[in-house]
Amino acid sequence: MDTARSSPTPEYPNGRGLDSSPLEGGRQIATKTVRANGIDISYTVEGAGPPLVMLHGATSSAVEDWSAQRPLFRRAFRLYLVDARGHAGTRWDAADGFDKEMLVADLLGFVD
C-alpha cells in the first residue's frame, strides 16, 4: 500500500476512499472507526475477555500481521486490531508528516 498518498483521497461508494476492509477466508471482516488525534482510526474487534490492543508493522495491517495468532488470542482476550495512520482503513494526509510521536498520540487517543 502506498502510504505517501496525498489528500484529497478519491472518494468511493463506502466513503472511506479505497475499500481496505480486510478479508479472511474469502469473507470481509467488519471494521470500525474511532476519531482520535484528529484522524479516523480503523480497527477490528474480536473475542471476549480483557482488552488486548494489537499493533502492526510497517506497510501492513493488524489483521494481516496477527492472522496466525488471532484464533488463539481471541479465546482469552477481546482483541483490538488497530491500523496506524496511512495503513489499511486509516487515512492520512502525507502533508501532515509522519513520525513516532504522531503514532503514540494516535494510540493514546484510541485507548482513551
C-alpha positions in Angstrom: 0.0 0.0 0.0 1.3 3.5 -0.8 1.5 5.3 2.5 2.5 8.5 0.8 -1.0 9.1 -0.6 -1.8 12.8 -0.5 -5.2 14.4 0.0 -7.7 14.7 -1.2 -8.2 10.9 -1.5 -10.6 9.9 -4.2 -13.9 9.0 -2.8 -15.5 5.7 -3.4 -19.0 4.4 -2.5 -18.0 3.4 1.0 -17.0 7.0 1.7 -13.6 5.9 3.1 -11.5 6.0 -0.1 -10.3 2.7 -1.4 -12.0 -0.2 0.2 -9.4 -1.6 2.5 -11.6 -3.8 4.7 -9.6 -7.0 5.4 -10.6 -10.4 4.0 -10.4 -13.6 5.9 -11.3 -16.9 4.4 -12.8 -15.1 1.4 -15.2 -13.1 3.6 -14.9 -9.4 4.5 -14.1 -8.6 8.2 -16.2 -5.8 9.6 -14.0 -2.8 10.6 -15.0 0.2 12.8 -13.5 3.7 13.1 -13.0 6.0 16.0 -12.0 9.7 15.9 -8.7 10.1 17.8 -5.9 12.7 17.5 -7.6 14.4 14.6 -8.0 11.3 12.3 -10.4 8.4 11.9 -8.6 5.3 13.1 -9.7 2.0 11.6 -9.8 -1.1 13.9 -11.3 -4.5 14.2 -12.7 -6.1 17.4 -12.7 -9.9 18.1 -13.1 -12.2 21.0 -14.1 -11.7 24.6 -12.2 -11.1 27.8 -9.7 -8.5 28.9 -8.8 -6.0 26.2 -5.6 -6.6 24.2 -4.6 -3.8 21.7 -2.6 -5.3 18.8 -0.4 -3.1 16.6 1.1 -4.0 13.2 4.4 -3.4 11.5 5.2 -1.1 8.6 3.1 -1.3 5.4 0.7 -3.9 6.8 -2.4 -4.1 8.9 -3.1 -5.6 12.4 -5.4 -8.2 10.9 -2.8 -9.3 8.5 0.2 -9.2 10.9 -1.6 -11.2 13.6 -3.5 -13.6 11.4 -1.8 -16.7 12.8 -2.2 -15.7 16.5 -5.7 -14.3 16.4 -7.6 -17.6 16.7 -5.8 -18.4 19.9 -5.7 -14.9 21.4 -9.4 -14.2 20.8 -10.3 -17.2 23.0 -8.9 -15.4 26.0 -8.9 -11.7 25.1 -11.0 -9.0 23.4 -8.7 -8.1 20.6 -8.5 -4.5 19.3 -6.6 -4.7 16.0 -5.6 -1.1 15.2 -4.5 0.2 11.9 -1.9 3.0 12.1 -2.3 6.2 10.0 -1.7 5.6 6.3 -2.3 1.8 6.7 -5.4 -0.3 5.8 -8.5 1.7 6.6 -6.9 4.6 8.4 -6.5 7.5 6.1 -3.8 10.1 6.5 -2.6 13.2 4.6 1.1 13.0 3.7 1.4 16.8 4.1 0.8 16.3 7.9 4.0 14.3 8.2 4.6 11.0 9.9 6.7 10.3 13.0 6.7 8.1 16.1 5.2 10.9 18.3 2.2 11.0 16.0 1.8 7.2 16.2 2.0 7.3 20.0 -0.6 10.2 20.2 -2.9 8.2 17.8 -2.7 5.2 20.0 -3.2 7.1 23.3 -6.3 8.8 21.7 -7.6 5.4 20.6 -7.3 3.8 24.0 -8.8 6.8 25.7 
